[in-house]
Amino acid sequence: MTSSASERRRPLRKYVIASTVVASALVGGTAVVATNADHAKGQQQRTDGLPQKTDTVRRQDLSSRTQVEGTLGYSKERKVNGGAPGTVTWLPDTGAVIRSNESLYEADGKKVWLMYGERPMYRKLKVGDKGPDVRQLKQNLRDLGYGAALTVDEEYTSGTADAVKRWQKSHGLRQTGETGPDQIAFAPSSVRVKKKEAAVGDQTGPGRPLLTVTGAEREVQIKVDVADAALAEVGTRVEITLPSGDKVKGRVASVDRSASSDEKDQGGGGQDQSAKVTARVTFSDPGRVKGIDQAPVTVDLQGETHENVLTVPVNALLALSAGGFGVQVVEDGKAREVPVKLGLFGQGRVEVSGSGLKEGMKVGVPKA
């Protein structure tokens, strides 16, 4: 190989950095892209300009799928504070799941019942009151069968009071038609008790934590390099390998908008920390999910798929002096450079297109 031909090949260091977004999804999470030094190393013992090792241009379906480690847990964590002042007389066990219209805790011998809603129960509700908390209450009363004829709006009417009385009667409460934090606590969905923050006999009241709870549904939390964030967009389909080895389907439900540095295994020195975003994965069939809390799992991000495309190994790429990239095609005992346009990266290969490129051709790659 002549020196001029050698000079046309430039290291792909800039390319490696710029392409991390797509290339880091390759085997082992590491992008392997050939540099000029790699090619030269494999050609030092030849004098005919041919590479010592070649690979084949393939036509295949190429996917950008990648695997990341995740942690099996439960949905969003939150605190449950007391309602009216009193003495704690009962708390549910750790791990218990509390659903709508079930008792969440007890103060002064009186149970507080769970209903679903985003807004907290912060005041006593009565006829004439208006607001989104009234709407929440009316929705629950209708869903639970105590107010089938209720119009779900923000006005506490006499009909609302009648529905509240029916609900109070079912729980052995005094039928006043009014209710508040001493009877009802709102949460977005059913809850699972993660930790008790108080004990029987403690004083409780507004602002005093009683329980740390999570949602009852299982989820997986994953951390993805910022460069790979496009592979974990909301709605992305995934396959999760559980601790038992079972594989189940799921989807990315949410992705944090801000990134954080992963300090794990960095010794606290702050060096070589990679920025990551946290994503949460939910299951298509939660009933199939088994495994202890905080167990490690593997998540296969399916990514994008391009069908029936030409591909070459990533490390077959060369940076051309005129700009762009190419491959070294070997035919009839000769080597020539063919410019290529890059497409999808995945599985250690890259989609390429360009005139003079076809399936079955041999391309030079660095010798291992």
C-alpha positions as CSV (number, residue, x, y, z in Angstrom):
1,M,0.0,0.0,0.0
2,T,1.4,3.4,-1.0
3,S,2.0,6.2,1.5
4,S,-0.6,8.4,-0.3
5,A,-3.2,5.7,0.1
6,S,-2.3,5.4,3.7
7,E,-2.5,9.2,4.3
8,R,-6.1,9.1,3.0
9,R,-7.2,7.0,5.9
10,R,-7.7,9.2,9.0
11,P,-8.4,8.0,12.6
12,L,-12.1,7.9,13.3
13,R,-11.7,9.3,16.8
14,K,-14.0,12.3,16.1
15,Y,-16.5,9.9,14.5
16,V,-16.4,7.7,17.6
17,I,-17.3,10.6,19.8
18,A,-19.9,12.1,17.6
19,S,-21.6,8.8,16.9
20,T,-21.9,7.6,20.5
21,V,-25.6,8.4,20.4
22,V,-26.2,5.4,18.1
23,A,-23.1,3.3,18.3
24,S,-22.9,2.7,22.0
25,A,-25.8,0.3,21.6
26,L,-23.5,-2.3,20.2
27,V,-22.3,-5.5,21.9
28,G,-21.2,-4.9,25.4
29,G,-22.4,-1.3,25.2
30,T,-19.1,-0.3,23.5
31,A,-18.8,1.2,20.1
32,V,-15.9,-0.4,18.1
33,V,-14.9,1.7,15.2
34,A,-11.8,1.1,13.1
35,T,-9.1,3.8,13.1
36,N,-6.3,4.3,10.6
37,A,-3.9,2.7,13.2
38,D,-6.1,-0.3,13.4
39,H,-6.0,-0.9,9.7
40,A,-2.4,-0.2,9.5
41,K,-1.6,-2.7,12.2
42,G,-3.4,-5.4,10.2
43,Q,-1.5,-4.6,7.0
44,Q,2.1,-4.2,8.3
45,Q,3.2,-7.6,7.0
46,R,1.7,-7.1,3.5
47,T,3.3,-5.3,0.6
48,D,0.4,-5.6,-1.9
49,G,-1.9,-3.0,-0.2
50,L,-4.4,-5.7,0.8
51,P,-5.8,-6.0,4.3
52,Q,-4.9,-9.2,6.2
53,K,-8.5,-9.7,7.3
54,T,-11.8,-9.1,5.6
55,D,-15.5,-9.4,6.3
56,T,-18.6,-9.6,4.1
57,V,-21.2,-7.0,3.1
58,R,-24.4,-8.5,4.3
59,R,-28.1,-7.8,3.5
60,Q,-30.1,-8.2,6.7
61,D,-32.7,-6.7,9.1
62,L,-30.7,-4.4,11.4
63,S,-31.9,-3.4,14.9
64,S,-30.6,-0.7,17.2
65,R,-31.7,-2.8,20.2
66,T,-29.5,-2.8,23.3
67,Q,-29.5,-4.2,26.8
68,V,-29.3,-2.3,30.1
69,E,-29.4,-3.4,33.7
70,G,-32.5,-2.4,35.7
71,T,-34.0,-2.7,39.2
72,L,-37.3,-4.3,39.9
73,G,-39.4,-2.3,42.2
74,Y,-42.8,-0.5,42.7
75,S,-44.1,2.6,41.2
76,K,-43.7,6.1,42.7
77,E,-42.8,6.5,46.4
78,R,-44.7,9.0,48.6
79,K,-45.4,9.8,52.2
80,V,-48.8,9.3,54.0
81,N,-49.3,11.9,56.6
82,G,-51.9,11.9,59.4
83,G,-55.3,13.7,59.0
84,A,-57.0,14.9,62.1
85,P,-55.0,15.0,65.4
86,G,-55.1,11.8,67.5
87,T,-53.3,8.8,68.7
88,V,-52.2,6.0,66.2
89,T,-54.2,2.9,67.1
90,W,-53.5,0.7,64.0
91,L,-51.2,0.7,61.0
92,P,-51.1,-1.9,58.1
93,D,-48.1,-4.3,57.9
94,T,-45.2,-3.6,55.7
95,G,-45.9,-5.0,52.2
96,A,-49.6,-4.7,52.6
97,V,-51.5,-3.4,49.5
98,I,-54.4,-1.0,50.3
99,R,-57.0,-0.4,47.6
100,S,-59.9,2.0,47.2
101,N,-62.4,1.9,50.1
102,E,-60.1,-0.1,52.3
103,S,-58.7,1.2,55.6
104,L,-55.3,2.9,55.4
105,Y,-54.7,3.6,59.1
106,E,-56.5,4.2,62.4
107,A,-56.3,7.1,64.8
108,D,-58.3,7.2,68.2
109,G,-59.9,3.9,67.2
110,K,-61.4,5.4,64.0
111,K,-60.3,4.1,60.6
112,V,-59.3,6.4,57.7
113,W,-60.3,5.0,54.3
114,L,-58.4,5.2,51.0
115,M,-60.0,6.8,47.9
116,Y,-58.4,7.6,44.6
117,G,-57.4,11.1,43.6
118,E,-54.4,13.3,42.9
119,R,-55.3,16.0,45.4
120,P,-55.0,15.4,49.1
121,M,-58.0,15.5,51.4
122,Y,-57.2,18.8,53.3
123,R,-60.5,20.1,54.6
124,K,-63.9,19.0,55.8
125,L,-66.3,18.8,52.8
126,K,-70.0,19.7,53.2
127,V,-73.0,21.0,51.1
128,G,-72.1,24.2,49.3
129,D,-68.4,23.5,49.0
130,K,-66.8,23.6,45.5
131,G,-63.5,22.5,44.1
132,P,-61.5,19.7,42.5
133,D,-61.4,17.8,45.8
134,V,-65.2,17.6,45.6
135,R,-65.0,16.2,42.1
136,Q,-62.6,13.5,43.3
137,L,-65.0,12.6,46.1
138,K,-68.0,12.4,43.8
139,Q,-66.1,10.2,41.3
140,N,-65.2,7.8,44.0
141,L,-68.7,7.6,45.4
142,R,-70.1,6.9,42.0
143,D,-67.4,4.3,41.2
144,L,-68.0,2.5,44.5
145,G,-71.7,2.4,44.0
146,Y,-72.9,4.9,46.5
147,G,-73.9,7.6,44.1
148,A,-74.9,6.1,40.7
149,A,-76.9,9.2,39.8
150,L,-74.3,11.7,40.8
151,T,-73.1,14.3,38.3
152,V,-69.3,14.3,38.7
153,D,-68.6,18.0,39.0
154,E,-67.0,20.4,41.5
155,E,-70.1,21.2,43.5
156,Y,-71.0,19.5,46.8
157,T,-74.8,19.1,46.6
158,S,-77.5,17.5,48.7
159,G,-77.2,14.5,46.4
160,T,-73.5,14.3,47.3
161,A,-74.4,14.4,51.0
162,D,-76.9,11.6,50.5
163,A,-74.2,9.5,48.8
164,V,-71.7,10.2,51.6
165,K,-74.3,9.1,54.1
166,R,-74.7,5.8,52.3
167,W,-70.9,5.4,52.3
168,Q,-70.7,6.2,56.0
169,K,-73.5,3.7,56.9
170,S,-71.6,0.9,55.1
171,H,-68.6,1.5,57.4
172,G,-70.6,1.9,60.6
173,L,-69.9,5.7,60.8
174,R,-72.2,8.4,62.0
175,Q,-74.3,9.5,59.0
176,T,-73.6,13.2,58.8
177,G,-73.3,13.7,55.1
178,E,-70.0,15.5,55.7
179,T,-66.6,14.1,55.5
180,G,-62.9,15.1,55.7
181,P,-59.3,14.1,56.6
182,D,-60.5,12.2,59.7
183,Q,-62.4,9.7,57.4
184,I,-60.8,9.8,54.0
185,A,-57.2,9.9,52.5
186,F,-56.7,10.4,48.8
187,A,-53.9,8.7,46.8
188,P,-53.5,8.5,43.0
189,S,-54.0,4.7,43.0
190,S,-53.8,1.6,45.3
191,V,-50.8,1.7,47.6
192,R,-48.2,-0.7,48.9
193,V,-46.8,-0.1,52.4
194,K,-43.0,0.2,52.1
195,K,-42.2,1.4,55.5
196,K,-43.9,2.5,58.8
197,E,-42.9,6.0,59.8
198,A,-44.8,5.8,63.1
199,A,-45.8,3.2,65.7
200,V,-49.0,2.5,67.6
201,G,-49.3,4.9,70.4
202,D,-47.6,7.8,68.6
203,Q,-49.4,11.1,68.1
204,T,-50.5,11.9,64.6
205,G,-51.9,14.8,62.8
206,P,-51.5,17.0,59.7
207,G,-47.9,17.0,58.4
208,R,-46.9,14.0,60.6
209,P,-45.7,11.0,58.5
210,L,-47.4,7.7,59.2
211,L,-46.3,5.5,56.2
212,T,-44.0,5.5,53.3
213,V,-45.9,3.9,50.4
214,T,-45.4,3.1,46.7
215,G,-47.9,2.3,44.0
216,A,-49.0,-1.4,44.0
217,E,-47.9,-2.0,40.4
218,R,-44.5,-3.4,39.7
219,E,-42.1,-1.4,37.5
220,V,-38.4,-1.5,36.5
221,Q,-36.1,1.5,36.8
222,I,-33.3,1.8,34.4
223,K,-30.5,4.4,33.9
224,V,-29.6,5.1,30.3
225,D,-26.6,7.1,29.0
226,V,-27.7,10.4,27.7
227,A,-26.2,9.5,24.4
228,D,-28.6,6.5,24.2
229,A,-31.7,8.3,25.5
230,A,-33.4,8.0,22.1
231,L,-33.5,4.3,22.6
232,A,-35.7,4.7,25.7
233,E,-38.3,7.2,24.6
234,V,-41.8,7.0,26.2
235,G,-43.7,4.2,24.5
236,T,-40.6,2.2,23.5
237,R,-41.4,-1.6,23.7
238,V,-39.0,-3.6,25.8
239,E,-38.4,-7.2,26.9
240,I,-37.5,-7.7,30.6
241,T,-35.6,-10.8,31.9
242,L,-36.8,-11.4,35.4
243,P,-34.6,-12.9,38.2
244,S,-36.3,-16.3,37.5
245,G,-35.1,-16.1,33.9
246,D,-38.7,-15.6,32.6
247,K,-39.0,-13.0,29.8
248,V,-41.9,-10.6,29.9
249,K,-43.0,-7.7,27.7
250,G,-43.3,-4.0,28.8
251,R,-42.9,-0.4,27.7
252,V,-41.1,2.7,28.7
253,A,-43.7,4.7,30.7
254,S,-41.7,7.8,31.7
255,V,-38.3,9.3,31.3
256,D,-36.8,12.0,33.6
257,R,-36.2,15.3,31.9
258,S,-32.9,15.9,33.7
259,A,-29.7,13.9,33.7
260,S,-27.5,13.0,36.6
261,S,-24.0,11.7,36.9
262,D,-23.5,8.0,37.7
263,E,-21.0,8.0,40.5
264,K,-21.2,4.2,41.1
265,D,-17.8,2.6,41.0
266,Q,-16.1,6.0,40.7
267,G,-14.8,6.0,44.3
268,G,-16.4,9.4,44.8
269,G,-13.7,11.1,42.9
270,G,-16.0,12.5,40.3
271,Q,-13.8,11.3,37.4
272,D,-15.2,9.6,34.2
273,Q,-18.8,10.0,35.4
274,S,-21.3,9.4,32.6
275,A,-24.5,11.5,32.5
276,K,-27.5,9.3,32.6
277,V,-31.3,9.7,32.5
278,T,-33.7,7.5,34.6
279,A,-36.5,5.8,32.8
280,R,-39.4,3.7,34.3
281,V,-40.7,0.6,32.6
282,T,-44.1,-0.9,33.2
283,F,-45.3,-4.4,32.4
284,S,-47.8,-5.5,29.8
285,D,-49.0,-8.3,32.1
286,P,-48.2,-7.3,35.7
287,G,-49.7,-10.6,37.0
288,R,-46.7,-12.5,35.5
289,V,-44.1,-10.5,37.4
290,K,-42.5,-12.3,40.3
291,G,-39.4,-11.3,42.2
292,I,-38.4,-9.5,45.4
293,D,-38.2,-5.8,45.7
294,Q,-35.0,-4.2,44.3
295,A,-34.0,-7.4,42.5
296,P,-31.7,-6.9,39.4
297,V,-33.2,-7.5,36.0
298,T,-32.1,-7.1,32.4
299,V,-34.1,-4.8,30.0
300,D,-33.8,-5.3,26.2
301,L,-34.6,-2.0,24.5
302,Q,-36.0,-3.0,21.1
303,G,-35.1,0.3,19.4
304,E,-35.5,0.9,15.7
305,T,-35.4,-1.8,13.0
306,H,-34.4,-1.3,9.3
307,E,-35.3,-4.2,7.1
308,N,-33.3,-5.7,4.2
309,V,-30.4,-3.3,4.3
310,L,-26.7,-3.7,3.5
311,T,-24.4,-3.7,6.5
312,V,-20.7,-3.9,7.3
313,P,-18.9,-4.3,10.6
314,V,-18.5,-0.9,12.3
315,N,-14.7,-1.2,12.4
316,A,-14.7,-1.5,8.6
317,L,-15.4,2.2,8.3
318,L,-12.7,4.6,7.1
319,A,-12.7,8.4,7.4
320,L,-12.1,9.8,3.9
321,S,-9.9,12.9,3.3
322,A,-12.6,14.5,1.2
323,G,-15.0,14.1,4.1
324,G,-17.5,11.4,5.0
325,F,-16.8,7.7,5.4
326,G,-16.0,4.7,3.2
327,V,-15.0,1.1,3.2
328,Q,-12.1,-0.7,1.6
329,V,-13.5,-3.1,-0.9
330,V,-11.4,-6.1,-1.9
331,E,-12.0,-7.5,-5.4
332,D,-9.9,-9.5,-7.9
333,G,-6.8,-9.2,-5.7
334,K,-7.1,-5.4,-5.4
335,A,-8.3,-3.0,-2.8
336,R,-10.2,0.2,-3.5
337,E,-12.1,2.7,-1.3
338,V,-15.9,3.1,-1.8
339,P,-17.6,6.1,-0.2
340,V,-20.7,5.1,1.8
341,K,-23.6,6.8,3.5
342,L,-24.3,5.6,7.0
343,G,-27.6,4.6,8.5
344,L,-28.7,2.6,11.5
345,F,-26.1,1.1,14.0
346,G,-26.7,-2.1,15.9
347,Q,-25.4,-5.5,16.8
348,G,-21.8,-4.5,16.0
349,R,-22.7,-3.5,12.4
350,V,-23.8,-0.4,10.5
351,E,-26.2,0.2,7.7
352,V,-24.4,1.5,4.6
353,S,-25.4,2.5,1.1
354,G,-23.6,3.8,-2.0
355,S,-23.0,3.2,-5.6
356,G,-20.7,0.2,-6.3
357,L,-21.6,-1.5,-3.1
358,K,-23.5,-4.8,-3.1
359,E,-24.2,-7.9,-1.0
360,G,-21.4,-10.4,-0.7
361,M,-18.5,-8.0,-1.3
362,K,-15.4,-8.3,0.9
363,V,-14.3,-5.3,3.0
364,G,-11.2,-4.8,5.0
365,V,-11.3,-4.8,8.8
366,P,-8.5,-4.5,11.3
367,K,-6.9,-7.8,12.2
368,A,-7.8,-8.9,15.7
